[in-house]
């Protein structure tokens, strides 16, 4: 398993006068069974997962990630309410 974190640009970018709306970072051709890469771009977090075929149940992973993000969002919302 490999996990990386790369800080992306904090300002909007363009290439040949075309705005870049999003950016992903992925490592390909590596021997790991599971790869997770994370990059931030203009205050948006992008998470990329790569796995060998049959290594992970994709639907179960998706539901676990969605549940985790909902828990994080609810926790952050509760924290904002406590600060006010």
Z-matrix of the N, CA and C atoms (Angstrom, degrees):
N
C 1 1.454
C 2 1.516 1 108.49
N 3 1.318 2 115.72 1 140.32
C 4 1.460 3 121.26 2 177.70
C 5 1.518 4 108.41 3 -129.28
N 6 1.327 5 117.14 4 137.96
C 7 1.460 6 122.55 5 176.36
C 8 1.522 7 107.37 6 -129.90
N 9 1.329 8 116.74 7 131.24
C 10 1.457 9 120.85 8 178.32
C 11 1.518 10 109.23 9 -129.73
N 12 1.313 11 116.10 10 160.29
C 13 1.452 12 121.95 11 175.38
C 14 1.521 13 106.70 12 -142.31
N 15 1.317 14 116.58 13 121.28
C 16 1.460 15 121.53 14 -178.40
C 17 1.519 16 108.37 15 -124.74
N 18 1.311 17 117.50 16 125.38
C 19 1.463 18 121.42 17 178.37
C 20 1.522 19 108.14 18 -80.25
N 21 1.315 20 115.80 19 123.45
C 22 1.452 21 120.96 20 -180.00
C 23 1.518 22 111.01 21 -93.33
N 24 1.328 23 116.53 22 -176.75
C 25 1.466 24 120.46 23 -179.51
C 26 1.524 25 111.50 24 -67.12
N 27 1.327 26 116.16 25 148.40
C 28 1.464 27 120.44 26 179.23
C 29 1.527 28 111.47 27 -99.03
N 30 1.320 29 116.60 28 -8.24
C 31 1.460 30 120.97 29 178.12
C 32 1.523 31 109.30 30 -112.56
N 33 1.336 32 116.76 31 155.50
C 34 1.458 33 120.87 32 178.71
C 35 1.522 34 110.04 33 -62.06
N 36 1.335 35 115.57 34 146.85
C 37 1.464 36 121.26 35 -178.96
C 38 1.522 37 109.32 36 -125.58
N 39 1.321 38 115.10 37 163.37
C 40 1.458 39 120.13 38 173.71
C 41 1.524 40 108.54 39 -147.41
N 42 1.319 41 115.04 40 154.79
C 43 1.460 42 122.59 41 175.11
C 44 1.520 43 106.54 42 -129.05
N 45 1.317 44 116.74 43 124.54
C 46 1.471 45 122.92 44 -177.60
C 47 1.530 46 110.71 45 51.81
N 48 1.324 47 115.24 46 45.14
C 49 1.463 48 123.46 47 179.07
C 50 1.529 49 113.66 48 62.19
N 51 1.315 50 117.81 49 20.53
C 52 1.467 51 123.00 50 175.10
C 53 1.523 52 107.85 51 -110.66
N 54 1.333 53 117.24 52 121.10
C 55 1.465 54 121.40 53 -178.37
C 56 1.527 55 110.60 54 -65.02
N 57 1.323 56 115.79 55 138.85
C 58 1.463 57 121.57 56 175.08
C 59 1.513 58 106.93 57 -92.13
N 60 1.332 59 116.61 58 116.50
C 61 1.461 60 121.13 59 -176.99
C 62 1.518 61 112.50 60 -86.05
N 63 1.307 62 118.24 61 -24.75
C 64 1.460 63 121.06 62 -179.00
C 65 1.508 64 110.85 63 -160.80
N 66 1.321 65 115.31 64 159.42
C 67 1.451 66 120.43 65 -178.10
C 68 1.524 67 108.93 66 -142.07
N 69 1.315 68 115.67 67 135.85
C 70 1.455 69 122.04 68 176.07
C 71 1.515 70 108.65 69 -122.22
N 72 1.297 71 116.41 70 152.39
C 73 1.455 72 122.51 71 177.60
C 74 1.521 73 106.71 72 -125.51
N 75 1.314 74 117.22 73 125.27
C 76 1.467 75 119.93 74 -179.89
C 77 1.532 76 109.12 75 -141.24
N 78 1.295 77 115.51 76 144.66
C 79 1.460 78 122.24 77 175.63
C 80 1.524 79 106.84 78 -102.69
N 81 1.308 80 117.08 79 123.86
C 82 1.459 81 120.60 80 -178.95
C 83 1.528 82 110.16 81 -116.32
N 84 1.311 83 115.23 82 156.64
C 85 1.454 84 120.07 83 177.33
C 86 1.520 85 113.97 84 76.74
N 87 1.311 86 117.46 85 13.92
C 88 1.455 87 120.58 86 -179.27
C 89 1.532 88 109.56 87 -89.03
N 90 1.305 89 117.98 88 156.45
C 91 1.467 90 119.87 89 -175.97
C 92 1.532 91 114.66 90 -83.26
N 93 1.318 92 119.27 91 0.16
C 94 1.462 93 121.57 92 -177.54
C 95 1.527 94 110.84 93 -71.32
N 96 1.336 95 115.81 94 149.77
C 97 1.456 96 121.25 95 176.36
C 98 1.524 97 111.07 96 -78.05
N 99 1.329 98 116.54 97 -25.20
C 100 1.463 99 121.16 98 -178.68
C 101 1.523 100 109.17 99 -140.87
N 102 1.326 101 116.30 100 131.04
C 103 1.462 102 121.55 101 178.45
C 104 1.518 103 108.65 102 -128.97
N 105 1.330 104 116.91 103 131.71
C 106 1.464 105 123.40 104 176.05
C 107 1.514 106 107.01 105 -124.00
N 108 1.328 107 117.05 106 121.57
C 109 1.461 108 120.29 107 175.72
C 110 1.522 109 108.52 108 -121.76
N 111 1.324 110 115.66 109 145.20
C 112 1.460 111 122.06 110 -176.86
C 113 1.525 112 108.08 111 -131.67
N 114 1.318 113 116.90 112 132.52
C 115 1.459 114 121.21 113 176.35
C 116 1.526 115 108.34 114 -141.64
N 117 1.318 116 116.20 115 143.22
C 118 1.463 117 120.47 116 174.40
C 119 1.518 118 108.17 117 -106.14
N 120 1.335 119 116.01 118 141.00
C 121 1.463 120 121.52 119 179.04
C 122 1.512 121 107.76 120 -142.13
N 123 1.323 122 117.10 121 113.89
C 124 1.462 123 124.21 122 179.84
C 125 1.533 124 109.77 123 50.48
N 126 1.333 125 115.14 124 54.32
C 127 1.462 126 123.51 125 176.56
C 128 1.526 127 114.68 126 63.84
N 129 1.328 128 117.98 127 20.98
C 130 1.464 129 122.07 128 173.62
C 131 1.524 130 107.85 129 -118.14
N 132 1.313 131 115.19 130 131.65
C 133 1.454 132 121.21 131 -179.31
C 134 1.516 133 109.34 132 -92.62
N 135 1.330 134 116.78 133 129.18
C 136 1.464 135 122.01 134 178.65
C 137 1.523 136 108.06 135 -118.38
N 138 1.313 137 116.40 136 125.43
C 139 1.456 138 122.31 137 179.42
C 140 1.526 139 107.72 138 -114.14
N 141 1.324 140 117.00 139 127.92
C 142 1.452 141 122.38 140 178.75
C 143 1.520 142 108.78 141 -117.38
N 144 1.313 143 116.38 142 130.57
C 145 1.458 144 121.97 143 177.70
C 146 1.523 145 108.96 144 -116.34
N 147 1.316 146 115.70 145 137.69
C 148 1.458 147 121.23 146 174.37
C 149 1.512 148 108.61 147 -134.30
N 150 1.327 149 116.40 148 135.08
C 151 1.462 150 119.96 149 -179.05
C 152 1.517 151 109.64 150 -145.04
N 153 1.311 152 115.22 151 151.54
C 154 1.454 153 117.89 152 176.38
C 155 1.524 154 109.18 153 -69.28
N 156 1.312 155 115.66 154 151.68
C 157 1.458 156 121.40 155 -175.68
C 158 1.529 157 111.19 156 -58.00
N 159 1.341 158 115.67 157 129.85
C 160 1.453 159 121.25 158 178.08
C 161 1.519 160 115.00 159 81.84
N 162 1.346 161 118.14 160 -0.02
C 163 1.465 162 121.23 161 -177.43
C 164 1.523 163 112.00 162 -77.57
N 165 1.331 164 116.75 163 -34.36
C 166 1.468 165 122.12 164 -175.78
C 167 1.526 166 109.23 165 -134.50
N 168 1.331 167 116.35 166 143.61
C 169 1.460 168 122.11 167 172.61
C 170 1.535 169 106.94 168 -77.78
N 171 1.319 170 116.66 169 106.91
C 172 1.456 171 121.98 170 -174.54
C 173 1.516 172 114.44 171 -59.42
N 174 1.326 173 117.54 172 -41.75
C 175 1.463 174 120.98 173 -179.15
C 176 1.526 175 111.43 174 -66.45
N 177 1.320 176 116.41 175 -40.82
C 178 1.470 177 119.95 176 178.51
C 179 1.523 178 110.81 177 -66.12
N 180 1.332 179 117.18 178 -42.22
C 181 1.461 180 121.05 179 177.86
C 182 1.518 181 110.49 180 -61.43
N 183 1.335 182 116.86 181 -44.86
C 184 1.469 183 120.95 182 179.89
C 185 1.521 184 111.15 183 -59.59
N 186 1.340 185 117.16 184 -45.46
C 187 1.464 186 119.71 185 -178.98
C 188 1.530 187 111.44 186 -66.50
N 189 1.331 188 117.67 187 -36.81
C 190 1.471 189 120.56 188 177.49
C 191 1.526 190 111.56 189 -65.69
N 192 1.331 191 116.55 190 -41.23
C 193 1.469 192 120.34 191 179.38
C 194 1.526 193 110.13 192 -66.66
N 195 1.334 194 117.04 193 -43.97
C 196 1.465 195 119.58 194 178.70
C 197 1.528 196 111.05 195 -60.98
N 198 1.325 197 116.92 196 -41.66
C 199 1.464 198 120.57 197 178.69
C 200 1.529 199 110.97 198 -64.24
N 201 1.331 200 116.92 199 -41.38
C 202 1.465 201 120.79 200 179.66
C 203 1.530 202 110.63 201 -63.86
N 204 1.337 203 117.45 202 -43.63
C 205 1.454 204 120.06 203 179.57
C 206 1.526 205 111.16 204 -65.34
N 207 1.339 206 117.75 205 -36.61
C 208 1.460 207 120.52 206 176.74
C 209 1.526 208 110.61 207 -64.06
N 210 1.331 209 116.78 208 -40.58
C 211 1.466 210 120.66 209 177.97
C 212 1.526 211 110.71 210 -63.47
N 213 1.328 212 116.51 211 -41.62
C 214 1.468 213 120.94 212 178.29
C 215 1.526 214 109.93 213 -63.86
N 216 1.328 215 116.81 214 -44.14
C 217 1.462 216 121.55 215 -179.72
C 218 1.523 217 111.00 216 -62.68
N 219 1.325 218 117.55 217 -44.67
C 220 1.460 219 120.71 218 179.20
C 221 1.525 220 111.09 219 -64.95
N 222 1.327 221 116.66 220 -39.32
C 223 1.456 222 120.78 221 178.39
C 224 1.525 223 110.74 222 -63.64
N 225 1.323 224 116.44 223 -42.56
C 226 1.463 225 120.78 224 178.98
C 227 1.525 226 110.38 225 -65.37
N 228 1.329 227 116.93 226 -40.18
C 229 1.465 228 120.38 227 179.16
C 230 1.522 229 110.59 228 -64.36
N 231 1.337 230 117.17 229 -41.00
C 232 1.461 231 120.51 230 177.80
C 233 1.522 232 110.97 231 -63.55
N 234 1.315 233 116.88 232 -37.80
C 235 1.469 234 121.59 233 179.92
C 236 1.525 235 110.63 234 -64.83
N 237 1.345 236 116.38 235 -40.19
C 238 1.472 237 120.58 236 179.09
C 239 1.522 238 109.59 237 -63.82
N 240 1.327 239 117.48 238 -41.84
C 241 1.458 240 121.55 239 -179.81
C 242 1.542 241 109.82 240 -63.43
N 243 1.344 242 117.17 241 -40.72
C 244 1.467 243 119.96 242 179.10
C 245 1.519 244 112.54 243 -65.35
N 246 1.330 245 117.69 244 -34.63
C 247 1.462 246 121.16 245 -179.10
C 248 1.521 247 110.25 246 -68.63
N 249 1.316 248 117.68 247 -38.44
C 250 1.468 249 120.91 248 -179.46
C 251 1.494 250 108.38 249 -71.86
